[in-house]
Amino acid sequence: MNPTQKILVADDEIYMLRLLEMTFKKGGYEVVTCRDGQEALQLAGTGLPDLIVLDVMMPGLDGLGALRQLKENAATKNIPVVVLSAKGHALTRVEAEVAGAALFLAKPFSPNQLLSELQKIIGQKKP
C-alpha cells in the first residue's frame, strides 16, 4: 500500500482552505494548509508535497509569483501545481499555464471535480 500522498493548499480565504482541506482528506490525502505564497514556498521546500494548490490572489506573494518560484527551484520544480482563481480571465489562465501549472480552475468550482482532476494529476485512484 502506498503511503498517504500530501497536498499543500495555499489560500488566504479561511472558508476556501477548510473546504479544500475537507475535500482532499475525504479523498484520502494528507493536507497541509497555509495562507500566502511565501509560506507555501517554505512549506513546499521543506515538506516536498505530492501536489500544490495555489490561489492566485493572496496578500504578499500571490499564487502566480509563488508558482514561478516553485518552478525555478530544483527541489520543487517537478511538483504539480493546481492554480485556483476567482478571476477566470483568459490572461490569468495563460499566465498560469506558461508558468507551469498542471491545471487552472476558476472559482467557484465543484470540489468533486477538483478532487477528480487532482487524482488524475498525481495518479492516485479512488478505491
MOPAC internal coordinates of N, CA, C and O (Angstrom, degrees):
PM7 1SCF
backbone

  N    0.0000 0     0.00 0     0.00 0    0    0    0
  C    1.4599 1     0.00 0     0.00 0    1    0    0
  C    1.5334 1   109.89 1     0.00 0    2    1    0
  O    1.2310 1   121.05 1   -42.72 1    3    2    1
  N    1.3085 1   115.61 1   137.28 1    3    2    1
  C    1.4712 1   120.98 1  -179.15 1    5    3    2
  C    1.5175 1   110.72 1   -72.76 1    6    5    3
  O    1.2310 1   120.33 1   -36.10 1    7    6    5
  N    1.3345 1   116.97 1   143.90 1    7    6    5
  C    1.4657 1   118.28 1   173.02 1    9    7    6
  C    1.5312 1   108.86 1   -64.17 1   10    9    7
  O    1.2310 1   120.65 1   -22.67 1   11   10    9
  N    1.3052 1   116.36 1   157.33 1   11   10    9
  C    1.4605 1   121.05 1  -178.96 1   13   11   10
  C    1.5254 1   110.02 1   -61.20 1   14   13   11
  O    1.2310 1   121.49 1   -46.99 1   15   14   13
  N    1.3274 1   114.75 1   133.01 1   15   14   13
  C    1.4602 1   119.16 1   178.17 1   17   15   14
  C    1.5232 1   109.33 1   -82.78 1   18   17   15
  O    1.2310 1   121.37 1   -34.98 1   19   18   17
  N    1.3471 1   114.98 1   145.02 1   19   18   17
  C    1.4632 1   121.39 1  -173.65 1   21   19   18
  C    1.5236 1   110.86 1  -106.98 1   22   21   19
  O    1.2310 1   121.25 1   -45.23 1   23   22   21
  N    1.3301 1   115.20 1   134.77 1   23   22   21
  C    1.4611 1   121.96 1   177.33 1   25   23   22
  C    1.5253 1   108.25 1  -119.28 1   26   25   23
  O    1.2310 1   120.79 1   -49.59 1   27   26   25
  N    1.3220 1   116.09 1   130.41 1   27   26   25
  C    1.4586 1   122.78 1   174.70 1   29   27   26
  C    1.5241 1   107.87 1   -99.76 1   30   29   27
  O    1.2310 1   120.45 1   -53.80 1   31   30   29
  N    1.3314 1   116.74 1   126.20 1   31   30   29
  C    1.4637 1   122.00 1  -179.33 1   33   31   30
  C    1.5281 1   109.13 1  -118.54 1   34   33   31
  O    1.2310 1   120.37 1   -54.71 1   35   34   33
  N    1.3334 1   116.89 1   125.29 1   35   34   33
  C    1.4659 1   122.10 1   176.93 1   37   35   34
  C    1.5233 1   109.27 1  -119.73 1   38   37   35
  O    1.2310 1   120.91 1   -63.85 1   39   38   37
  N    1.3294 1   115.87 1   116.15 1   39   38   37
  C    1.4680 1   121.76 1   177.61 1   41   39   38
  C    1.5266 1   106.89 1  -155.30 1   42   41   39
  O    1.2310 1   120.19 1   -43.29 1   43   42   41
  N    1.3344 1   117.24 1   136.71 1   43   42   41
  C    1.4688 1   119.69 1  -178.58 1   45   43   42
  C    1.5208 1   112.83 1   -82.59 1   46   45   43
  O    1.2310 1   119.57 1   170.55 1   47   46   45
  N    1.3348 1   118.43 1    -9.45 1   47   46   45
  C    1.4674 1   121.13 1   178.22 1   49   47   46
  C    1.5149 1   108.81 1   -92.21 1   50   49   47
  O    1.2310 1   120.43 1   -62.97 1   51   50   49
  N    1.3299 1   116.78 1   117.03 1   51   50   49
  C    1.4571 1   121.66 1  -175.68 1   53   51   50
  C    1.5283 1   111.65 1   -60.95 1   54   53   51
  O    1.2310 1   120.29 1   143.44 1   55   54   53
  N    1.3319 1   117.05 1   -36.56 1   55   54   53
  C    1.4769 1   120.40 1   178.84 1   57   55   54
  C    1.5304 1   109.98 1   -61.39 1   58   57   55
  O    1.2310 1   120.58 1   134.51 1   59   58   57
  N    1.3305 1   116.49 1   -45.49 1   59   58   57
  C    1.4619 1   120.59 1  -178.60 1   61   59   58
  C    1.5327 1   110.38 1   -66.51 1   62   61   59
  O    1.2310 1   120.43 1   139.67 1   63   62   61
  N    1.3312 1   116.79 1   -40.33 1   63   62   61
  C    1.4771 1   120.10 1   177.31 1   65   63   62
  C    1.5257 1   110.49 1   -57.85 1   66   65   63
  O    1.2310 1   120.69 1   133.26 1   67   66   65
  N    1.3285 1   116.29 1   -46.74 1   67   66   65
  C    1.4725 1   120.03 1  -178.13 1   69   67   66
  C    1.5306 1   111.37 1   -66.52 1   70   69   67
  O    1.2310 1   120.16 1   139.47 1   71   70   69
  N    1.3271 1   117.30 1   -40.53 1   71   70   69
  C    1.4608 1   121.27 1   178.90 1   73   71   70
  C    1.5328 1   110.29 1   -61.04 1   74   73   71
  O    1.2310 1   120.74 1   132.14 1   75   74   73
  N    1.3280 1   116.19 1   -47.86 1   75   74   73
  C    1.4681 1   120.12 1  -179.82 1   77   75   74
  C    1.5245 1   111.02 1   -65.74 1   78   77   75
  O    1.2310 1   120.62 1   138.45 1   79   78   77
  N    1.3230 1   116.43 1   -41.55 1   79   78   77
  C    1.4682 1   120.27 1   179.80 1   81   79   78
  C    1.5348 1   110.41 1   -60.24 1   82   81   79
  O    1.2310 1   120.10 1   132.72 1   83   82   81
  N    1.3328 1   117.42 1   -47.28 1   83   82   81
  C    1.4699 1   120.86 1   179.40 1   85   83   82
  C    1.5213 1   111.50 1   -63.37 1   86   85   83
  O    1.2310 1   120.55 1   137.42 1   87   86   85
  N    1.3321 1   116.56 1   -42.58 1   87   86   85
  C    1.4660 1   121.05 1  -179.62 1   89   87   86
  C    1.5290 1   110.84 1   -61.18 1   90   89   87
  O    1.2310 1   120.47 1   132.24 1   91   90   89
  N    1.3197 1   116.71 1   -47.76 1   91   90   89
  C    1.4657 1   120.25 1  -176.84 1   93   91   90
  C    1.5258 1   111.91 1   -70.64 1   94   93   91
  O    1.2310 1   120.25 1   142.62 1   95   94   93
  N    1.3367 1   117.12 1   -37.38 1   95   94   93
  C    1.4670 1   119.72 1   177.62 1   97   95   94
  C    1.5261 1   110.04 1   -64.94 1   98   97   95
  O    1.2310 1   120.72 1   141.50 1   99   98   97
  N    1.3344 1   116.23 1   -38.50 1   99   98   97
  C    1.4612 1   121.15 1   177.22 1  101   99   98
  C    1.5360 1   109.83 1   -61.29 1  102  101   99
  O    1.2310 1   121.02 1   148.41 1  103  102  101
  N    1.3379 1   115.66 1   -31.59 1  103  102  101
  C    1.4655 1   120.92 1   178.25 1  105  103  102
  C    1.5167 1   113.39 1   -81.24 1  106  105  103
  O    1.2310 1   120.30 1   179.33 1  107  106  105
  N    1.3407 1   117.02 1    -0.67 1  107  106  105
  C    1.4559 1   120.68 1   175.80 1  109  107  106
  C    1.5238 1   115.33 1    93.35 1  110  109  107
  O    1.2310 1   120.40 1  -165.07 1  111  110  109
  N    1.3266 1   116.83 1    14.93 1  111  110  109
  C    1.4625 1   120.80 1  -178.52 1  113  111  110
  C    1.5246 1   111.66 1   -99.30 1  114  113  111
  O    1.2310 1   121.04 1   -27.39 1  115  114  113
  N    1.3293 1   115.61 1   152.61 1  115  114  113
  C    1.4622 1   121.40 1   169.22 1  117  115  114
  C    1.5251 1   105.52 1   -82.63 1  118  117  115
  O    1.2310 1   119.97 1   -41.97 1  119  118  117
  N    1.3303 1   117.66 1   138.03 1  119  118  117
  C    1.4614 1   121.03 1  -175.88 1  121  119  118
  C    1.5270 1   110.94 1  -125.02 1  122  121  119
  O    1.2310 1   121.26 1   -47.73 1  123  122  121
  N    1.3364 1   115.19 1   132.27 1  123  122  121
  C    1.4591 1   122.58 1   173.87 1  125  123  122
  C    1.5223 1   106.03 1  -118.47 1  126  125  123
  O    1.2310 1   119.94 1   -48.25 1  127  126  125
  N    1.3397 1   117.72 1   131.75 1  127  126  125
  C    1.4623 1   120.22 1  -177.68 1  129  127  126
  C    1.5200 1   111.73 1  -119.20 1  130  129  127
  O    1.2310 1   121.49 1   -25.99 1  131  130  129
  N    1.3291 1   114.75 1   154.01 1  131  130  129
  C    1.4577 1   121.57 1   173.80 1  133  131  130
  C    1.5243 1   108.28 1  -152.44 1  134  133  131
  O    1.2310 1   120.70 1    -8.51 1  135  134  133
  N    1.3580 1   116.27 1   171.49 1  135  134  133
  C    1.4580 1   119.95 1  -170.33 1  137  135  134
  C    1.5231 1   115.10 1  -111.60 1  138  137  135
  O    1.2310 1   119.39 1   178.43 1  139  138  137
  N    1.3660 1   118.78 1    -1.57 1  139  138  137
  C    1.4643 1   118.90 1   178.73 1  141  139  138
  C    1.5297 1   110.96 1  -154.97 1  142  141  139
  O    1.2310 1   121.36 1   -11.61 1  143  142  141
  N    1.3170 1   115.01 1   168.39 1  143  142  141
  C    1.4527 1   121.62 1  -175.98 1  145  143  142
  C    1.5185 1   114.22 1   -65.35 1  146  145  143
  O    1.2310 1   120.39 1   143.05 1  147  146  145
  N    1.3271 1   116.85 1   -36.95 1  147  146  145
  C    1.4690 1   119.68 1  -179.35 1  149  147  146
  C    1.5265 1   110.92 1   -65.18 1  150  149  147
  O    1.2310 1   120.89 1   136.62 1  151  150  149
  N    1.3198 1   115.90 1   -43.38 1  151  150  149
  C    1.4640 1   120.11 1   177.89 1  153  151  150
  C    1.5344 1   110.20 1   -65.16 1  154  153  151
  O    1.2310 1   120.65 1   142.64 1  155  154  153
  N    1.3395 1   116.37 1   -37.36 1  155  154  153
  C    1.4696 1   120.49 1   177.96 1  157  155  154
  C    1.5267 1   110.70 1   -60.37 1  158  157  155
  O    1.2310 1   120.40 1   137.44 1  159  158  157
  N    1.3433 1   116.84 1   -42.56 1  159  158  157
  C    1.4683 1   120.18 1   178.56 1  161  159  158
  C    1.5254 1   110.98 1   -61.15 1  162  161  159
  O    1.2310 1   120.54 1   136.21 1  163  162  161
  N    1.3278 1   116.58 1   -43.79 1  163  162  161
  C    1.4698 1   120.39 1  -179.76 1  165  163  162
  C    1.5241 1   111.32 1   -64.03 1  166  165  163
  O    1.2310 1   120.45 1   133.47 1  167  166  165
  N    1.3375 1   116.74 1   -46.53 1  167  166  165
  C    1.4653 1   120.80 1  -178.61 1  169  167  166
  C    1.5323 1   111.50 1   -67.41 1  170  169  167
  O    1.2310 1   120.34 1   143.37 1  171  170  169
  N    1.3298 1   116.96 1   -36.63 1  171  170  169
  C    1.4622 1   120.40 1   178.90 1  173  171  170
  C    1.5288 1   110.38 1   -66.40 1  174  173  171
  O    1.2310 1   120.92 1   139.62 1  175  174  173
  N    1.3243 1   115.85 1   -40.38 1  175  174  173
  C    1.4594 1   120.37 1  -178.85 1  177  175  174
  C    1.5148 1   113.74 1   -67.60 1  178  177  175
  O    1.2310 1   120.43 1   146.19 1  179  178  177
  N    1.3309 1   116.79 1   -33.81 1  179  178  177
  C    1.4630 1   119.79 1  -178.68 1  181  179  178
  C    1.5223 1   112.66 1   -93.71 1  182  181  179
  O    1.2310 1   120.27 1   145.13 1  183  182  181
  N    1.3345 1   117.10 1   -34.87 1  183  182  181
  C    1.4665 1   120.45 1  -175.43 1  185  183  182
  C    1.5154 1   115.09 1   -95.08 1  186  185  183
  O    1.2310 1   120.18 1   162.79 1  187  186  185
  N    1.3326 1   117.26 1   -17.21 1  187  186  185
  C    1.4654 1   123.40 1  -178.35 1  189  187  186
  C    1.5351 1   112.82 1    40.93 1  190  189  187
  O    1.2310 1   120.67 1  -111.01 1  191  190  189
  N    1.3410 1   116.33 1    68.99 1  191  190  189
  C    1.4681 1   120.22 1   179.75 1  193  191  190
  C    1.5310 1   111.59 1   -68.30 1  194  193  191
  O    1.2310 1   120.96 1   -14.28 1  195  194  193
  N    1.3329 1   115.77 1   165.72 1  195  194  193
  C    1.4662 1   121.04 1   178.41 1  197  195  194
  C    1.5182 1   111.60 1   -79.96 1  198  197  195
  O    1.2310 1   120.58 1   157.93 1  199  198  197
  N    1.3437 1   116.49 1   -22.07 1  199  198  197
  C    1.4571 1   121.47 1   179.69 1  201  199  198
  C    1.5299 1   107.87 1  -158.02 1  202  201  199
  O    1.2310 1   120.96 1   -30.84 1  203  202  201
  N    1.3343 1   115.78 1   149.16 1  203  202  201
  C    1.4663 1   121.43 1   179.66 1  205  203  202
  C    1.5227 1   108.58 1  -124.25 1  206  205  203
  O    1.2310 1   120.51 1   -45.17 1  207  206  205
  N    1.3242 1   116.64 1   134.83 1  207  206  205
  C    1.4663 1   122.81 1   175.05 1  209  207  206
  C    1.5213 1   106.96 1  -113.89 1  210  209  207
  O    1.2310 1   120.51 1   -58.45 1  211  210  209
  N    1.3392 1   116.62 1   121.55 1  211  210  209
  C    1.4661 1   121.72 1  -178.21 1  213  211  210
  C    1.5194 1   111.00 1  -120.78 1  214  213  211
  O    1.2310 1   120.73 1   -47.52 1  215  214  213
  N    1.3233 1   116.22 1   132.48 1  215  214  213
  C    1.4570 1   121.68 1   169.42 1  217  215  214
  C    1.5311 1   106.83 1   -79.68 1  218  217  215
  O    1.2310 1   119.80 1   -34.90 1  219  218  217
  N    1.3255 1   117.99 1   145.10 1  219  218  217
  C    1.4673 1   120.11 1  -179.90 1  221  219  218
  C    1.5250 1   110.63 1   -71.74 1  222  221  219
  O    1.2310 1   120.17 1   128.57 1  223  222  221
  N    1.3282 1   117.28 1   -51.43 1  223  222  221
  C    1.4628 1   120.96 1  -173.63 1  225  223  222
  C    1.5235 1   111.31 1   -92.37 1  226  225  223
  O    1.2310 1   121.03 1   -78.64 1  227  226  225
  N    1.3344 1   115.64 1   101.36 1  227  226  225
  C    1.4618 1   122.35 1   176.21 1  229  227  226
  C    1.5211 1   107.61 1  -136.26 1  230  229  227
  O    1.2310 1   120.42 1   -26.89 1  231  230  229
  N    1.3487 1   116.80 1   153.11 1  231  230  229
  C    1.4680 1   119.06 1   177.87 1  233  231  230
  C    1.5326 1   110.86 1   -66.96 1  234  233  231
  O    1.2310 1   120.99 1   -24.44 1  235  234  233
  N    1.3185 1   115.71 1   155.56 1  235  234  233
  C    1.4708 1   119.13 1  -178.93 1  237  235  234
  C    1.5174 1   109.78 1    72.12 1  238  237  235
  O    1.2310 1   120.96 1    58.52 1  239  238  237
  N    1.3068 1   115.77 1  -121.48 1  239  238  237
  C    1.4654 1   121.26 1   179.32 1  241  239  238
  C    1.5273 1   108.75 1   -81.85 1  242  241  239
  O    1.2310 1   120.20 1   -62.01 1  243  242  241
  N    1.3446 1   117.23 1   117.99 1  243  242  241
  C    1.4685 1   119.36 1  -179.07 1  245  243  242
  C    1.5298 1   111.26 1   -78.60 1  246  245  243
  O    1.2310 1   121.31 1    -5.13 1  247  246  245
  N    1.3369 1   115.10 1   174.87 1  247  246  245
  C    1.4609 1   120.67 1  -176.23 1  249  247  246
  C    1.5197 1   114.17 1   -61.70 1  250  249  247
  O    1.2310 1   120.12 1   139.76 1  251  250  249
  N    1.3283 1   117.37 1   -40.24 1  251  250  249
  C    1.4646 1   119.37 1  -179.87 1  253  251  250
  C    1.5263 1   111.07 1   -68.11 1  254  253  251
  O    1.2310 1   120.43 1   141.08 1  255  254  253
  N    1.3290 1   116.78 1   -38.92 1  255  254  253
  C    1.4648 1   120.46 1   176.71 1  257  255  254
  C    1.5228 1   110.91 1   -63.83 1  258  257  255
  O    1.2310 1   120.81 1   137.76 1  259  258  257
  N    1.3314 1   116.05 1   -42.24 1  259  258  257
  C    1.4654 1   120.46 1   178.34 1  261  259  258
  C    1.5304 1   110.16 1   -64.70 1  262  261  259
  O    1.2310 1   120.37 1   138.06 1  263  262  261
  N    1.3224 1   116.89 1   -41.94 1  263  262  261
  C    1.4675 1   121.38 1   178.53 1  265  263  262
  C    1.5307 1   110.50 1   -58.20 1  266  265  263
  O    1.2310 1   120.44 1   132.48 1  267  266  265
  N    1.3325 1   116.77 1   -47.52 1  267  266  265
  C    1.4735 1   120.09 1  -179.78 1  269  267  266
  C    1.5254 1   111.02 1   -59.33 1  270  269  267
  O    1.2310 1   120.55 1   136.82 1  271  270  269
  N    1.3389 1   116.56 1   -43.18 1  271  270  269
  C    1.4631 1   119.90 1  -179.36 1  273  271  270
  C    1.5285 1   111.70 1   -68.45 1  274  273  271
  O    1.2310 1   120.25 1   142.93 1  275  274  273
  N    1.3364 1   117.13 1   -37.07 1  275  274  273
  C    1.4651 1   120.27 1   177.01 1  277  275  274
  C    1.5255 1   110.48 1   -61.11 1  278  277  275
  O    1.2310 1   120.69 1   138.69 1  279  278  277
  N    1.3298 1   116.30 1   -41.31 1  279  278  277
  C    1.4639 1   120.79 1  -177.17 1  281  279  278
  C    1.5285 1   112.34 1   -74.92 1  282  281  279
  O    1.2310 1   120.06 1   160.95 1  283  282  281
  N    1.3358 1   117.48 1   -19.05 1  283  282  281
  C    1.4667 1   121.19 1   177.49 1  285  283  282
  C    1.5262 1   112.10 1   -86.75 1  286  285  283
  O    1.2310 1   120.06 1   165.02 1  287  286  285
  N    1.3308 1   117.49 1   -14.98 1  287  286  285
  C    1.4603 1   122.38 1  -176.94 1  289  287  286
  C    1.5306 1   109.46 1   -92.13 1  290  289  287
  O    1.2310 1   120.15 1   -54.87 1  291  290  289
  N    1.3321 1   117.33 1   125.13 1  291  290  289
  C    1.4628 1   122.04 1  -177.86 1  293  291  290
  C    1.5276 1   112.34 1   -57.01 1  294  293  291
  O    1.2310 1   120.11 1   145.04 1  295  294  293
  N    1.3336 1   117.39 1   -34.96 1  295  294  293
  C    1.4687 1   121.29 1  -177.04 1  297  295  294
  C    1.5273 1   112.44 1   -72.60 1  298  297  295
  O    1.2310 1   120.05 1   151.45 1  299  298  297
  N    1.3385 1   117.51 1   -28.55 1  299  298  297
  C    1.4717 1   120.18 1  -173.89 1  301  299  298
  C    1.5293 1   113.87 1  -116.39 1  302  301  299
  O    1.2310 1   119.41 1   177.11 1  303  302  301
  N    1.3185 1   118.74 1    -2.89 1  303  302  301
  C    1.4664 1   120.00 1  -172.02 1  305  303  302
  C    1.5296 1   114.55 1   -63.91 1  306  305  303
  O    1.2310 1   119.84 1   155.76 1  307  306  305
  N    1.3317 1   117.92 1   -24.24 1  307  306  305
  C    1.4654 1   119.88 1  -178.74 1  309  307  306
  C    1.5262 1   113.93 1   -95.79 1  310  309  307
  O    1.2310 1   120.27 1  -177.42 1  311  310  309
  N    1.3287 1   117.10 1     2.58 1  311  310  309
  C    1.4712 1   120.07 1   177.33 1  313  311  310
  C    1.5307 1   107.79 1   -78.96 1  314  313  311
  O    1.2310 1   119.89 1   -56.25 1  315  314  313
  N    1.3518 1   117.81 1   123.75 1  315  314  313
  C    1.4679 1   118.86 1   177.98 1  317  315  314
  C    1.5239 1   111.13 1   -64.09 1  318  317  315
  O    1.2310 1   120.97 1   -38.43 1  319  318  317
  N    1.3405 1   115.75 1   141.57 1  319  318  317
  C    1.4613 1   121.54 1  -178.77 1  321  319  318
  C    1.5270 1   109.52 1  -124.74 1  322  321  319
  O    1.2310 1   121.16 1   -49.92 1  323  322  321
  N    1.3419 1   115.39 1   130.08 1  323  322  321
  C    1.4600 1   122.58 1   174.92 1  325  323  322
  C    1.5246 1   106.47 1  -105.02 1  326  325  323
  O    1.2310 1   120.60 1   -49.98 1  327  326  325
  N    1.3393 1   116.46 1   130.02 1  327  326  325
  C    1.4625 1   121.57 1  -178.89 1  329  327  326
  C    1.5265 1   109.02 1  -108.17 1  330  329  327
  O    1.2310 1   121.03 1   -50.20 1  331  330  329
  N    1.3311 1   115.63 1   129.80 1  331  330  329
  C    1.4654 1   122.49 1   177.54 1  333  331  330
  C    1.5171 1   108.72 1  -113.03 1  334  333  331
  O    1.2310 1   120.43 1   -39.27 1  335  334  333
  N    1.3348 1   116.79 1   140.73 1  335  334  333
  C    1.4520 1   118.96 1   179.02 1  337  335  334
  C    1.5166 1   111.76 1  -148.00 1  338  337  335
  O    1.2310 1   121.26 1   -41.66 1  339  338  337
  N    1.3375 1   115.20 1   138.34 1  339  338  337
  C    1.4583 1   120.65 1   173.39 1  341  339  338
  C    1.5231 1   109.47 1   -73.02 1  342  341  339
  O    1.2310 1   120.94 1   160.47 1  343  342  341
  N    1.3262 1   115.82 1   -19.53 1  343  342  341
  C    1.4590 1   120.78 1   177.61 1  345  343  342
  C    1.5278 1   108.04 1  -102.10 1  346  345  343
  O    1.2310 1   120.78 1   -75.12 1  347  346  345
  N    1.3061 1   116.12 1   104.88 1  347  346  345
  C    1.4556 1   120.21 1  -178.12 1  349  347  346
  C    1.5212 1   113.08 1   -84.92 1  350  349  347
  O    1.2310 1   120.47 1  -152.88 1  351  350  349
  N    1.3409 1   116.70 1    27.12 1  351  350  349
  C    1.4605 1   120.41 1  -178.49 1  353  351  350
  C    1.5207 1   111.32 1   -59.14 1  354  353  351
  O    1.2310 1   121.00 1   -36.89 1  355  354  353
  N    1.3138 1   115.69 1   143.11 1  355  354  353
  C    1.4602 1   120.93 1   178.34 1  357  355  354
  C    1.5259 1   111.23 1   -58.49 1  358  357  355
  O    1.2310 1   120.24 1   142.93 1  359  358  357
  N    1.3336 1   117.14 1   -37.07 1  359  358  357
  C    1.4595 1   120.40 1  -178.80 1  361  359  358
  C    1.5332 1   110.84 1   -63.92 1  362  361  359
  O    1.2310 1   120.34 1   137.34 1  363  362  361
  N    1.3259 1   116.95 1   -42.66 1  363  362  361
  C    1.4654 1   120.42 1   178.97 1  365  363  362
  C    1.5202 1   109.67 1   -63.14 1  366  365  363
  O    1.2310 1   120.35 1   137.88 1  367  366  365
  N    1.3385 1   116.94 1   -42.12 1  367  366  365
  C    1.4696 1   121.91 1   178.30 1  369  367  366
  C    1.5276 1   109.88 1   -59.99 1  370  369  367
  O    1.2310 1   120.15 1   133.36 1  371  370  369
  N    1.3362 1   117.31 1   -46.64 1  371  370  369
  C    1.4640 1   121.63 1  -179.42 1  373  371  370
  C    1.5291 1   110.33 1   -64.13 1  374  373  371
  O    1.2310 1   120.57 1   136.65 1  375  374  373
  N    1.3285 1   116.52 1   -43.35 1  375  374  373
  C    1.4792 1   120.08 1   177.97 1  377  375  374
  C    1.5228 1   110.83 1   -58.23 1  378  377  375
  O    1.2310 1   120.39 1   136.74 1  379  378  377
  N    1.3276 1   116.87 1   -43.26 1  379  378  377
  C    1.4661 1   121.22 1  -179.63 1  381  379  378
  C    1.5236 1   110.73 1   -64.58 1  382  381  379
  O    1.2310 1   120.38 1   136.25 1  383  382  381
  N    1.3315 1   116.88 1   -43.75 1  383  382  381
  C    1.4671 1   120.39 1  -179.70 1  385  383  382
  C    1.5218 1   111.55 1   -66.42 1  386  385  383
  O    1.2310 1   120.31 1   137.30 1  387  386  385
  N    1.3319 1   117.01 1   -42.70 1  387  386  385
  C    1.4636 1   121.38 1   178.57 1  389  387  386
  C    1.5270 1   110.45 1   -62.32 1  390  389  387
  O    1.2310 1   120.37 1   142.17 1  391  390  389
  N    1.3433 1   116.89 1   -37.83 1  391  390  389
  C    1.4664 1   121.68 1  -179.10 1  393  391  390
  C    1.5292 1   112.24 1   -74.09 1  394  393  391
  O    1.2310 1   120.24 1   168.04 1  395  394  393
  N    1.3323 1   117.14 1   -11.96 1  395  394  393
  C    1.4626 1   120.01 1   174.82 1  397  395  394
  C    1.5132 1   116.64 1   111.81 1  398  397  395
  O    1.2310 1   119.90 1  -164.42 1  399  398  397
  N    1.3354 1   117.80 1    15.58 1  399  398  397
  C    1.4693 1   120.22 1   179.12 1  401  399  398
  C    1.5259 1   110.46 1   -65.80 1  402  401  399
  O    1.2310 1   120.80 1   -39.72 1  403  402  401
  N    1.3304 1   116.07 1   140.28 1  403  402  401
  C    1.4625 1   121.62 1   176.82 1  405  403  402
  C    1.5298 1   110.53 1   -78.24 1  406  405  403
  O    1.2310 1   120.86 1   154.02 1  407  406  405
  N    1.3485 1   115.95 1   -25.98 1  407  406  405
  C    1.4631 1   121.19 1  -177.38 1  409  407  406
  C    1.5234 1   108.68 1  -158.61 1  410  409  407
  O    1.2310 1   120.57 1   -36.22 1  411  410  409
  N    1.3447 1   116.52 1   143.78 1  411  410  409
  C    1.4646 1   122.68 1   174.56 1  413  411  410
  C    1.5190 1   106.69 1  -123.07 1  414  413  411
  O    1.2310 1   120.24 1   -53.32 1  415  414  413
  N    1.3309 1   117.14 1   126.68 1  415  414  413
  C    1.4606 1   121.36 1   176.27 1  417  415  414
  C    1.5206 1   109.51 1  -126.02 1  418  417  415
  O    1.2310 1   120.90 1   -46.43 1  419  418  417
  N    1.3289 1   115.89 1   133.57 1  419  418  417
  C    1.4613 1   120.93 1   176.09 1  421  419  418
  C    1.5215 1   108.89 1   -87.44 1  422  421  419
  O    1.2310 1   120.73 1   -40.81 1  423  422  421
  N    1.3407 1   116.21 1   139.19 1  423  422  421
  C    1.4657 1   121.72 1   174.02 1  425  423  422
  C    1.5201 1   108.00 1   -81.65 1  426  425  423
  O    1.2310 1   118.47 1   -34.74 1  427  426  425
  N    1.3106 1   120.53 1   145.26 1  427  426  425
  C    1.4595 1   125.13 1    -4.49 1  429  427  426
  C    1.5229 1   110.76 1   -76.89 1  430  429  427
  O    1.2310 1   120.19 1   -27.03 1  431  430  429
  N    1.3067 1   117.24 1   152.97 1  431  430  429
  C    1.4512 1   123.14 1   179.12 1  433  431  430
  C    1.5176 1   107.63 1  -135.66 1  434  433  431
  O    1.2310 1   120.63 1   -13.84 1  435  434  433
  N    1.3126 1   116.40 1   166.16 1  435  434  433
  C    1.4561 1   121.34 1   177.22 1  437  435  434
  C    1.5277 1   108.80 1   -83.94 1  438  437  435
  O    1.2310 1   119.41 1   -57.12 1  439  438  437
  N    1.3331 1   118.73 1   122.88 1  439  438  437
  C    1.4622 1   120.23 1   177.24 1  441  439  438
  C    1.5294 1   112.12 1   -55.84 1  442  441  439
  O    1.2310 1   120.43 1   143.08 1  443  442  441
  N    1.3354 1   116.77 1   -36.92 1  443  442  441
  C    1.4655 1   119.67 1   179.06 1  445  443  442
  C    1.5291 1   111.51 1   -67.27 1  446  445  443
  O    1.2310 1   120.56 1   143.37 1  447  446  445
  N    1.3403 1   116.54 1   -36.63 1  447  446  445
  C    1.4642 1   120.48 1   176.67 1  449  447  446
  C    1.5287 1   109.71 1   -63.88 1  450  449  447
  O    1.2310 1   120.74 1   135.88 1  451  450  449
  N    1.3387 1   116.18 1   -44.12 1  451  450  449
  C    1.4578 1   120.42 1   179.35 1  453  451  450
  C    1.5224 1   110.36 1   -61.92 1  454  453  451
  O    1.2310 1   119.79 1   135.19 1  455  454  453
  N    1.3300 1   118.01 1   -44.81 1  455  454  453
  C    1.4551 1   121.73 1   179.79 1  457  455  454
  C    1.5303 1   110.62 1   -61.12 1  458  457  455
  O    1.2310 1   120.57 1   138.24 1  459  458  457
  N    1.3243 1   116.52 1   -41.76 1  459  458  457
  C    1.4636 1   121.04 1   178.45 1  461  459  458
  C    1.5328 1   111.41 1   -62.93 1  462  461  459
  O    1.2310 1   120.55 1   133.98 1  463  462  461
  N    1.3288 1   116.55 1   -46.02 1  463  462  461
  C    1.4730 1   121.00 1   179.17 1  465  463  462
  C    1.5339 1   110.46 1   -63.70 1  466  465  463
  O    1.2310 1   121.05 1   137.92 1  467  466  465
  N    1.3235 1   115.60 1   -42.08 1  467  466  465
  C    1.4589 1   121.27 1  -179.82 1  469  467  466
  C    1.5254 1   110.55 1   -61.69 1  470  469  467
  O    1.2310 1   120.22 1   138.19 1  471  470  469
  N    1.3218 1   117.18 1   -41.81 1  471  470  469
  C    1.4636 1   120.79 1   179.43 1  473  471  470
  C    1.5291 1   111.08 1   -63.22 1  474  473  471
  O    1.2310 1   120.28 1   143.93 1  475  474  473
  N    1.3257 1   117.07 1   -36.07 1  475  474  473
  C    1.4737 1   120.64 1   176.27 1  477  475  474
  C    1.5208 1   110.16 1   -65.24 1  478  477  475
  O    1.2310 1   120.89 1   137.72 1  479  478  477
  N    1.3277 1   115.91 1   -42.28 1  479  478  477
  C    1.4581 1   120.47 1  -175.36 1  481  479  478
  C    1.5223 1   111.58 1   -66.55 1  482  481  479
  O    1.2310 1   119.60 1   135.22 1  483  482  481
  N    1.3145 1   118.36 1   -44.78 1  483  482  481
  C    1.4626 1   119.16 1  -176.59 1  485  483  482
  C    1.5241 1   113.29 1  -100.03 1  486  485  483
  O    1.2310 1   120.78 1  -177.12 1  487  486  485
  N    1.3247 1   116.12 1     2.88 1  487  486  485
  C    1.4639 1   119.63 1   169.24 1  489  487  486
  C    1.5107 1   116.84 1    75.78 1  490  489  487
  O    1.2310 1   120.07 1  -163.61 1  491  490  489
  N    1.3097 1   117.47 1    16.39 1  491  490  489
  C    1.4682 1   118.56 1   175.91 1  493  491  490
  C    1.5075 1   108.27 1   -97.77 1  494  493  491
  O    1.2310 1   120.68 1   -60.65 1  495  494  493
  N    1.3139 1   116.31 1   119.35 1  495  494  493
  C    1.4578 1   120.67 1   179.96 1  497  495  494
  C    1.5290 1   109.70 1   -89.17 1  498  497  495
  O    1.2310 1   121.79 1   -39.59 1  499  498  497
  N    1.3057 1   114.17 1   140.41 1  499  498  497
  C    1.4680 1   119.74 1   178.96 1  501  499  498
  C    1.5332 1   108.52 1   -68.41 1  502  501  499
  O    1.2310 1   119.56 1   -47.27 1  503  502  501
  N    1.3364 1   118.44 1   132.73 1  503  502  501
  C    1.4710 1   120.23 1  -179.04 1  505  503  502
  C    1.5153 1   112.55 1   -63.28 1  506  505  503
  O    1.2310 1   120.10 1   180.00 1  507  506  505

